[in-house]
Amino acid sequence: MSDLKVTVEEIKELMDKMAKTGLGGLEISDGDFKLSLTAKEENVVYSAATPVEVKTVNTSIETAVKQDVATTEKVSGNEVKAPLVGTYYSAPSPEKPAFVKVGDKVKKGDTLFIIESMKLMNEVQSEFDGEVVDICVENGSPVEFDQTIMIIR
């Protein structure tokens, strides 16, 4: 009989370490106890069309980045940034109109948009008086902390 005792948590920990290090397999045996772990490998298939698709994707990404930079350079003013990570919503519900749209005048304290985070709806108010000159994200898009959401001039 074996004196080796292995818990389920220890096995899970071994599996995590295998995944992180790229170890393909592990086998432990001690008397009657045998444990064999094998990592599942992803099969990567390459074809002649793949480089063309990758180039197309990279071109569209480069174009989007250039357009974003151009937009940022053209529009100046006070940036309203995301105070937390979440999902941007321009309106209180899908049936209601947006809080603000480009060209709207806003006053300090007006609600500009909502960021949903962990099932909580967080209203974001304007810290500036002015006119909304650009909305930098699409409704329903994920946003990062400190990401520019809109510009008020």
ROVEXMAR-683900 format. One line per field, with one value per residue (C-alpha): residue in three letters; x, y, z. Coordinates in Angstrom, 2 decimals, padded with zeros to 5 digits. Layout:
// residues N
aa [Ala,...]
east [X,...]
north [Y,...]
up [Z,...]
***
This chain:
// residues 153
aa [Met,Ser,Asp,Leu,Lys,Val,Thr,Val,Glu,Glu,Ile,Lys,Glu,Leu,Met,Asp,Lys,Met,Ala,Lys,Thr,Gly,Leu,Gly,Gly,Leu,Glu,Ile,Ser,Asp,Gly,Asp,Phe,Lys,Leu,Ser,Leu,Thr,Ala,Lys,Glu,Glu,Asn,Val,Val,Tyr,Ser,Ala,Ala,Thr,Pro,Val,Glu,Val,Lys,Thr,Val,Asn,Thr,Ser,Ile,Glu,Thr,Ala,Val,Lys,Gln,Asp,Val,Ala,Thr,Thr,Glu,Lys,Val,Ser,Gly,Asn,Glu,Val,Lys,Ala,Pro,Leu,Val,Gly,Thr,Tyr,Tyr,Ser,Ala,Pro,Ser,Pro,Glu,Lys,Pro,Ala,Phe,Val,Lys,Val,Gly,Asp,Lys,Val,Lys,Lys,Gly,Asp,Thr,Leu,Phe,Ile,Ile,Glu,Ser,Met,Lys,Leu,Met,Asn,Glu,Val,Gln,Ser,Glu,Phe,Asp,Gly,Glu,Val,Val,Asp,Ile,Cys,Val,Glu,Asn,Gly,Ser,Pro,Val,Glu,Phe,Asp,Gln,Thr,Ile,Met,Ile,Ile,Arg]
east [000.00,001.22,001.88,001.52,-001.65,-002.70,-005.74,-007.98,-006.71,-003.11,-004.06,-005.78,-002.68,-000.50,-002.84,-002.62,001.17,001.24,-000.90,001.28,004.60,003.52,004.40,002.76,002.34,003.08,003.03,003.38,003.32,003.95,002.99,-000.69,-001.19,-000.84,-001.63,-001.26,-001.97,-001.78,-002.18,-004.50,-002.65,-004.27,-003.93,-002.87,-003.54,-001.72,-002.83,-001.68,-004.60,-003.67,-000.98,-003.40,-006.10,-003.65,-002.41,-005.99,-006.74,-003.55,-004.34,-007.80,-006.41,-003.78,-006.50,-008.68,-005.74,-004.86,-008.50,-008.64,-005.43,-006.74,-010.03,-008.22,-005.97,-008.91,-011.16,-009.96,-011.64,-012.32,-012.13,-014.76,-013.09,-014.48,-014.28,-014.33,-014.19,-017.54,-019.97,-020.87,-024.54,-025.64,-029.24,-031.06,-032.69,-032.81,-036.23,-035.22,-033.24,-029.55,-028.66,-026.57,-025.48,-022.87,-023.88,-025.86,-025.14,-024.47,-024.09,-022.00,-023.94,-025.93,-025.95,-023.88,-023.96,-024.06,-021.32,-022.55,-020.11,-020.85,-024.60,-024.64,-025.63,-023.32,-024.46,-021.62,-022.24,-020.53,-017.81,-017.91,-020.30,-020.08,-020.99,-020.48,-018.14,-017.26,-018.43,-015.49,-017.18,-020.16,-023.22,-022.86,-019.06,-016.75,-014.64,-011.46,-010.70,-009.60,-010.58,-011.84,-015.58,-016.49,-015.11,-016.85,-015.74]
north [000.00,003.53,006.29,008.94,011.02,013.46,015.71,016.90,020.45,019.30,017.58,020.77,022.75,020.34,020.73,024.55,024.42,022.10,024.56,027.53,025.85,023.99,020.60,017.95,015.17,013.96,010.49,009.73,006.26,004.98,001.40,000.91,004.66,005.83,009.28,010.19,013.70,014.64,018.19,018.68,020.29,022.69,021.63,024.52,024.09,026.31,026.79,028.90,031.30,032.14,034.77,036.60,036.67,037.86,040.63,041.75,041.82,043.75,046.26,046.89,047.27,049.72,051.68,051.79,052.97,055.68,056.84,056.88,058.91,061.30,061.73,062.36,064.93,066.81,066.96,068.81,069.72,068.28,064.49,062.55,059.32,056.04,056.01,052.19,049.11,048.02,048.35,051.77,052.60,055.88,055.62,054.50,051.63,050.39,052.01,055.45,058.12,058.69,060.97,063.11,063.06,064.99,068.65,068.66,071.36,070.01,071.57,070.41,067.64,066.47,062.67,061.79,057.96,054.80,052.27,048.86,047.08,043.90,044.28,047.81,050.78,053.72,057.09,059.38,063.10,065.93,067.81,070.55,072.98,072.87,071.05,067.35,067.30,063.60,060.29,057.91,054.53,052.60,051.87,048.51,048.47,047.35,050.19,050.27,052.43,055.95,055.36,058.51,058.14,061.57,065.06,068.24,071.65]
up [000.00,-000.81,001.73,-000.99,-000.50,-003.21,-002.91,-005.72,-005.10,-005.58,-008.84,-010.05,-009.11,-011.13,-014.10,-013.87,-013.72,-016.74,-018.70,-017.73,-018.48,-021.60,-020.12,-022.33,-019.80,-016.30,-014.79,-011.07,-009.58,-006.07,-005.32,-006.19,-006.80,-010.40,-011.78,-015.43,-016.73,-020.40,-021.69,-024.61,-027.48,-029.89,-033.50,-035.67,-039.36,-041.83,-045.39,-048.31,-047.81,-044.20,-044.98,-047.29,-044.59,-041.95,-044.21,-044.88,-041.15,-040.40,-043.15,-041.76,-038.24,-039.49,-041.31,-038.18,-036.07,-038.61,-038.69,-034.88,-034.69,-037.35,-035.46,-032.19,-033.85,-035.44,-032.37,-029.31,-026.07,-022.64,-022.63,-020.70,-019.64,-018.36,-014.56,-014.51,-016.72,-018.13,-021.03,-022.47,-023.00,-024.54,-023.29,-020.13,-022.07,-025.68,-026.25,-024.92,-026.77,-026.05,-023.15,-025.54,-029.15,-031.12,-031.29,-028.03,-025.44,-021.95,-018.53,-015.60,-013.83,-016.90,-017.38,-020.44,-020.52,-018.44,-017.80,-016.71,-014.47,-012.54,-013.23,-011.81,-013.97,-013.25,-014.61,-015.64,-015.40,-017.22,-015.41,-018.05,-019.72,-023.50,-026.68,-027.39,-030.39,-030.55,-029.14,-029.40,-028.69,-030.02,-027.91,-026.15,-026.52,-023.73,-022.31,-020.25,-017.23,-018.29,-021.95,-023.69,-024.24,-025.57,-026.08,-024.96,-026.20]
***
